[in-house]
Amino acid sequence: MSKFKLFVENMLAYGVGGIINKIIPLIMVPIVIRLMPNSEYYGISDLSQTLVLFSTYIAVMGMYDAMYRMFFEKDDEEYKKSVCSTAFMFTIATSIIVFIAMLLLRNVIAQYFFGDKQYAYVVYLSAMSALVGGSNSIVQAPTRMQNKRIVYVVTNTLGSLISYSIAILLLLKGYYVIALPLSMVISSITLELFFWIVNHKWFSRKKFDKDLLKQLLSIALPLFPNFLIYWVFNSCDKLLITNMIGLSAAGIYSVASKLGHVSQLIYTAFAGGWQFFAFSTMKEKDQVKSNSLIFEYLGIVSYVATLFICAWSYDIFKLLFTDEYLSGYISAPYLFLAPLLQMLFQVASNQFLVIKRTWFNMFILSGGVVLNIIINFILIPILGIEGASIATLMGYVVSDIICVLVLVKMKLMVVSLKFIIATLIMCVSFVIWRMFFHAYVVFGMLLAIIATCGFLILYKSDLMKLKTTITNRG
């Protein structure tokens, strides 16, 4: 199968399916917030999910990506089963440790995450989600690694539907605090059981290999801080807002981030095909060129999508949400672009994973997250939730720039002049929107169209080549 076909097929299968799975929570946001008395309750629910993500990252400890990398090291099924079994046993142990730690520290965690010890019972539910979620990703992995697209996509979509169906029933009964956290626990357990039935042959205690564990950890441990850093990028601002402004502001910011994370539809479509493609083609001679082109094209797509979101943000908030949440419209475009910059970082930094030098990722992301935290402390008291969104975006901007410069220096990436020009067009357009047109959809649209025309002119030859490629393969 050609590289082009492999990448496109995986993007269409995992990507479109993943988009459907992501659309469900986005559709549910306006419904959920209307079933809650005020924004504080949504803030608590979103912070619970933030806690689950943090705990799950600790439990998995980078093992999922290490397992994915080692799975393709040898074309030997017994070896692959040893990889899966070793990763699973390790993750089960770490998940139990994290679960117990969360129960013991429930009051401290409740105070820090929710601003009040009275929400310790929410920590119980978050701990249960983390316990299941840690091993859940490992149990699902063989389905992805065998490229069983339909099973993976359909099951996760059903899981999301189950979760929100339960949440709505609980909200209608008046259980505003626990509705979303409890539904997440039930959905996670359901998915875990299903994928265990499907993939149990890949996991066995007898296949646990201490030597293989050392190899997995040599890849996973340098990646582990990266996931924590990603969590800080995407979630630390919510905690700072909670403690510096309040739960109500955190709820508004959470809604802004949910709408902003519509960009994850693009990210999901990409990521669905990317991981399988990246490792299955990592030994190709022109791998550097292919990776660099994917980086540039996704960058242009990200720029165009963000500029149109800038234009529509105010009207979307006005249409979908109550006036209590309207102020979040200004933060949404920042939070829309941030996950796309994370996507670009992962495309570029995959080169470090290919050569098994993942500690580069950690140091580069560390610089970005430190900048993120500093800007948060400076701008949140001045600009409120917009300050937090600026901090998140700037952290990723700096990380992407440093990553690209290092890879170019190592001859693991090439960046064209036209992409640099396109990036400058994007920056200027974004600043103009924020200063003059942030509440005017018509002027925002004109700005987005003008910038898009500039991108099309820059990449005209690439579009012609792509058209020719698709025609020839058709």
N, C-alpha and C positions, 0 to 999 in steps of 0.2 A: 504494500500500500504506500502511495506517495506521501511525503511529509505534508503537503498541502491538503490532501484529502483526509489524512489522519487528524490533522488539527481542526479542520472545518467540521468533520463528522462529530468529533468529541464536543466541540463548542455547541453544535446544534442539539446534540442529545442531552449531555449534562447541563449545558448552558441554558437552553430553553426550559428544560425541566426545572433547573435551579431557579430560573426567573419566576416560574409559576409558584414555586415554593416561597420565594421572597415576596411576591406580590400579595400573598395572603395576609401577612402581618401588616403590610402597608395599607391594604384596604380596610383592615380591622381597626387601625388607629382612630379614625374619626368616630367609629361606632363605639369603641371602648371608652373614649374620653367623654362621650355623651352619656354613658351609663354610670359615670363616676361623678360624685358631688362637686369635686374641685380638682385642681391640678396637683395637689399634694399627693393624692392617692396614686395618680399615674407616675409621679416622681418616685414613690416607694416601690412600685412594681418594676420600673425600669432599673432602679438601683439594685433590686434583688437580682435581676438578670445580669447586671454588671458584676455583682458578687459571684454569681455562678460562673461567669466567664473567667474571672480571676482564679477561682478555686480549681476550675477544670484545667486551665493552663498549667498550674502547679502540679496537678495530678498526672497529666499527660507528659509533662517535662520534655517536650520536643520529640517524643518517641514516635508519634505518627509519621512525621516527615522522614525520620531516620529509617523507619520500617519501609516506607515507600521507596526510599533511595536504595536500600539493601535488597528489596524484593526483586529488582531488575538486575542485580549484580550477576546472578547465575541463572541459566535456563534449566533449572533442576527443581521439580516439584517438591521433593523432600526437603531440599534446602529452603524453599519458599515457606513451607510449613513450619520449619524451625524458626525462621525469622518472625512469622506471625505469632507463634506460640510464645516465644521469648518476650516479644514486645507486650503481649497480652498479660502474661504473668507479672511482669514488672509493673504494668499500669494498674492492675488490680491491687497490688500491694500499696502503691503510692496513693491510689484513690481512697483506700480505707484509712490510711494515715491522715489524709486531708480531712476526711469526714469526721474523724474523732477530734482532730484539732479544732474544727469549726464548732463542734458541740461544746467543747471545753471553754472556748473563747467567745461564746455567743453574745455575752453582754458587751464585751469590748468591741466586737465587730458591729453590733447593732448601734452602738454609740457613734462609731466612726462612719459607718455607711449611711445610717438613717437618721443620725442626729439625736437618737433617743433610745435608751435601753429597753423601753416598753415593746420595741419591735424585735426582741430576741426570738420570738416564735417564728418570725419570717426567716431568721437565720437557719432554723431547723429545716425548713422547706428548701432553702438554698443549698444546705449541706447534702440533702438527699439528691437533689438534681446534680450536684457535683460528683457524688458517689457513682451515680449511674452514667453521667456524661463522660467521665474519664475513660471508662472502658468502652463506652458506646462507639466512640470514633474508631477504636481499634477493631472492634467486632464488625463494623461496617466496611472497613478497609479492603478486605478481599474482594468484595463486590465491585469496588472501584478499580482495583488493580487488575481484575480479570475483564474489565471493560464491559460489565453487565449493566448497561445504561438504563434500560427500562425498569428493571427491578429497583435500582437505587433511587431513581427519580420518583417513581410512583409511590414508593413506600414513604419517602421523606415528605412528599406532598400530603399524603394521607395523615402523617404524623402531625403536621402543622394544622390541618383541618380539625383533627381530634382535639388538639390543644386549645384552639380558640373556641370551639363549640362548648367545651367544658367551662372555659373562662366566662363566656357570655351567660351560661346558666347560673354560675356562681354570682356574677355581678347582678343579675336580675333578682337573686335571693338576698342581695345586700352585703355579700362578703367582698367588700371593695379591696381590702388589703391583701387577702390571700388568693384571690381569684386567678390572677396570672401566674404567680409562683407555684400554686398547687397544680394547675393545669399543665405546667411545664414538667413537673415531676411525673405525672401520669403519662404524658406523651413520650417522655424519655424512656420510661420503663417499657412501654408498648413497643417502641422501636428496637430497644435492646433485645427483647425476647424474640422478635421477628428475625432480626439479623443473626441472632445466635442459632436459630433453627436452620437458616439458610447456609451459614458459614461455619458451623461447628467443626466440620472436618479439618479446617485449617488450624485448629487450636487443640493442643494436647500438652498435659504436664510432662509427658515423656519426651516431648520435642524441645523442652527448655534447654538452652545451651549457654553455659556461663561464658564461654569464649566469644560466642556470637553477641552476647549481651554487652561485652566490653566494646565490640565494634560498633554496636548500635549507640551506646552511650558516648562514644568518641564523636559521633555525628550529632546526637541529640543534645548533649549538655551545652555545647556552644550555641545551639539554636534556642535553648530554653530561655535565656535572658531576652532573646528577641521577642518571644511571645509575650513576656511580661511587659516589655517595652511597648509592644503594640497595644496591650491593655491600657497602659498609662496614656498613650496617645489618644485612645478612643473613649476612655472612661474616667481618668483622673479629674478631668474638668468638671464632671458631674458631682464628684465628691467635694471638690473645692467650692462649687456653686452652692451645694447643700449647706456646707459649713460656713460660708462667707455671706450668703444671701438668704438661703432658706429652701425648704422642700418645694414650695410653689414655683420658684424660679427654676429649680431642677426639673420639675415636670414640664414647664414650657420649653426648656432647652432640650429635653428628651424628645418632645414632639418635633421640634426643629431638626433634631438629628435623625429622627425617623424619616421625615420627608427628605432631608438631605441625603439620606442613605438609599434613596431611589437609585442613586449611582451604583449601588451594589448589584442592581440588575445587570449593568454593564460588567461589573467585576465578576459576578457569578457566571455570566455567559462565557467570559474569558477563562476564569479559573476552572470551570467544568472541563474544558479540553486541555488546559495548559499543563497541569501536573503530569498527566499521562504522556502527553506529547513531549514535554521537556526532558523527562528521564529516558523515554524510549528512543529519543533521537540524539542523546547527549554525546554520542561518539561520532557523529557525522562530521565530515571535513569542513563544511561551511556553516557549522553550528553558530559561530560568533556572528556572522553576517545575518543569519536567520533570526537570532535572538535580538539583535540590534534593530532590525526592521520591524519586528513585532512591537518592540518598545516604542518606536517612533509612531507607528500607525495607531496604537492604542492611546498614545499621548494626544494625537490630533482628535481622535474620537472623544476623548475626555474633555478637551478644550471646547469643542463644539457643543457637547451636551451641557457643560457647565454654563456657558454663556446664555443658552436658551432657558435654563433653570433660573438664572439671574432675572431674565425678563419676566418670567411667569410667577416667581415666588410670592409676591404680594397677593396677586389674584387667587392663587391656589389656597393660601392661608385664609383669605377672606371667604372663599367658597366652602372649604371643608371644615374649618374649625370655628369655635366660638370666639368672641372678642377677647376672652381671657388669654388666648394663645396667639393672638395676632402679632404681637411684638416679636415672635420667633421667626417671622419671615426673613428678617435681615440676616439671621445666622445660617439659614438653610443653604444658601449657595456655597458658603465656606465649607460647611459640613458635607455638601454634595461632592465637592472637589477633593476633599481630604482622602476618602477611601480610594479614589481613582489614583491619587499620588501614591498611596500604599500599594496599589496594584502595580504601578510602574516600578516602584522600588523592588517588589518581589520578582518582576520580570528580569530586572537588571541583576539583582543580587543572587538570582538562581545560578549565575556563573560561579559564584563562590561555593555553592553547594555541589556543583558538578565537579569542581576540583578538590572538594572535601576540605575547604578552608573557610568554614562557616563563622569563625570568630571575627572575620571582617564585618559581617552583618551586625554583630553585637556592638562593636566599637562605633560604627557609623550611626546606628540607630540610637545609641546612648547619647551621642552629641545632640541629635535632634530632640530627644525627649527632655534633656536638661533645658534646652532652649524653650521647649513647650511649657515646662513648669514655671520657668522664670517669667515668661510672658503672661502666663495665667495670673500669677501673683501681682503683676504690674497692672494688667488691663481689666481684670474682673471688677476691682473696686471703681474703675473709671468708666468702663463701657458695659459692665454687666455681662450678660450671656454672649454678646457679640465679641467681647474681649476673649472669652474662652474659645470661641470658634476660630478667631484669628490665631490664637496660640496653637491650636491643633493643626491648622493649615500650614503655618510657618515652620513647625517642627518637621512636617513631611517634606516641605520645599527644600529645606536645608539638607535633610537626609538624602533626598534624591540627587541633589547637586553633587554632594560629596561622593556618593556611591558611583555615579557616572564618571566623575573625574578619576577615581581610583581605578575603575575598570578600563577606562581608556588608556591610562598609564600602563596597566598590565597587559594591554593589547587583547583584552577579553571583550571589548565593546567598541563600536564606532558610532559617532554621532555626526549627522550631516549638518551643514550650514543652514539649510532650509528649515530644519527642526528648531535650531536656535532662533531663527527669525520668527517662526511660528510661535514659539514660547514668548518672545517679546511682544508680539501682537496680542497674545492672550493676557499678559500682565497689564498692558496699557488699557485694553478693553474692560477688564475687570475693575480697574481703578476708576475709569470713567463712569461705569455703571453705578458703583458705590457712591461716588461724589454727586452725581447729577440725576440718574434715572432709576434709582432703586424702587420707586413706587409707581413707575410709569411704564406699562407693558408695551405700548407702541414704540416708544423710543428705545426701550430695551431690546425689542425684537429687531429694529433696524440696526442697532449696534451689533447684535449677534449675527445677522445676515451679512453685514459688511465684513466682519472678521472671518466668517465661514468662506466667503468668496476669496479672501486672501489665502486661506489654507488650501482651497481648491487650485488656485493658480500655482502655488508653491509645489503641490504634489500632483500636478496634472500628468506628468510622465509616469508616475507610479500607478495612478488610476488606470491609465491606458494599458500598462503591463498587466495589472490585475485583471482587467477586462479580457485581455488576450488569453491569459492563463485559464480563466474560468471557461472561456469559449472553447479552447483547445481540449480541456478536460471534459467538457460537455459532450 
